[in-house]
Amino acid sequence: MPFDARAFSFSNTSLVVDPYPVYAEIREREPIHHSRMYGGSWLLFSYQDAAALARDPRLTNNRATLPIMALPEHQRGEFDEFVTFLRMWTGFLEGEEHTVRRARMDEAFRVLTPSLVAEVVRGVVNGLIDGWDGRDQVDLVADFARPMPAMVLTTLIGAPQSDHEQLDRWSDDLVYLFGASALTVEDVRRGWAGGRALMAYLRELAADTGGLPHRGLLGELMAQRDGGFGFTAAEACAQCVMMMFAGIEPARHLIGNAMMALHRFPDQRRLLVDAPRLWPAAVEEFLRFDPPVQYIGRLAAESFTFRGHDFEKGQPVLPFIGSANRDPDQFTDPDVLDIRRRPRHLSLGGGAHRCIGAGVVRIQTAVALRTLLDRVPDIAVREDPPPKWNAYFGFHGLESLTVSTSHVERRTPRR
Ligand code: HEM
């Protein structure tokens, strides 16, 4: 039966598992697709359109009210404070308000030198692998990819690493509000409760940062500079909540998606073992091939016509990263994993809102996967039980991935 683009919906669970053949068909027939989702939205499937509109100033990222707007009007009133909190997030601001805060955040990220990030990741990853303790199979998600980015980011923020599980649970409840296709008032209550709990935790930590061995991102964000823009303590904490929201979930999915990609393309895995200098390029290709963030969310800030289509002010416009990255007009053999290409993918965004954690993610993914393959050289994806993909579209990745781990080497020397 021919595919009907009008059936494209985030609640279609077969899309979650393998959206790429469907993207290919829509790209061919209707690359600028009007969808009934969100009461009428525009989805962009070609590389050229997605790349152009991800940076277009006629679109805004001012989406702080999106989870609340999903509720019927009479239920929205109780969430005014939640919206005020979300409006503190730099990611949802635009223009000058965004520029000054983003510059201040970029400055804070400078304390995270590549060697510091690599050292933190290596410590976390080695500890997790040591914990496998002779088991001949593990769930690579539960026992590695899930805890790892939360442990790393907790440490980089300046919080005790042992608190990572609690922080991760609270941030999960918030993440759900921006990735699910339908929301209930209970979902929003749970998400806001997670946000409040994170803020209370970080406010306490902020009062205490002077006593920590290193100030971490939270301390850096609170530090005042002569003459420049400064965050209040509450704003600095809100940025850290935003980073946990934005940074943990996609980073864990990148690990699982990369393992699946290497499983499907064993020649590329062999190439990496023979030529470890290819690791940075391999991470770029993992990002292109199966990106954890499948689309970028924007709203039309004004009404305008794009390639003959009338976009109305306030309508959601979603550039599809997952489809753009497989566009044959941009990439040769796009469905093949080739770690030697230098892909200009869209997986970390572009323009003013490009990913602030891009440097961290690149190092984290390379160090984590390389350490894993070095220490567990025979690691292999098992068919039984089969890999389990998550159920919602916003973040694309695995809920569980059983791997055999017949032989674990002792820790490798630093590099
Ligand atoms: C594999 C991991 C990651 C992926 C795939 C990813 C992807 C993205 C993408 C596509 C955007 C652009 C969104 C847009 O244009 O609206 C973005 C923005 C952002 N990311 Fe990431 N991200 C990752 C990890 C991280 C990490 C580790 C952090 C924090 C340490 C982080 C913090 C942010 C923030 C704060 C923004 C908003 C920036 C702004 O609007 O100025 N991300 N990310």
Boltz pocket constraint, residues with backbone or C-beta under 6 A from the ligand:
constraints:
  - pocket:
      binder: B
      contacts: [[A, 54], [A, 61], [A, 90], [A, 91], [A, 92], [A, 102], [A, 153], [A, 239], [A, 242], [A, 243], [A, 244], [A, 246], [A, 247], [A, 248], [A, 250], [A, 251], [A, 252], [A, 254], [A, 291], [A, 292], [A, 293], [A, 296], [A, 297], [A, 346], [A, 347], [A, 348], [A, 349], [A, 350], [A, 352], [A, 353], [A, 354], [A, 355], [A, 356], [A, 357], [A, 358], [A, 360], [A, 361]]
      max_distance: 6.0
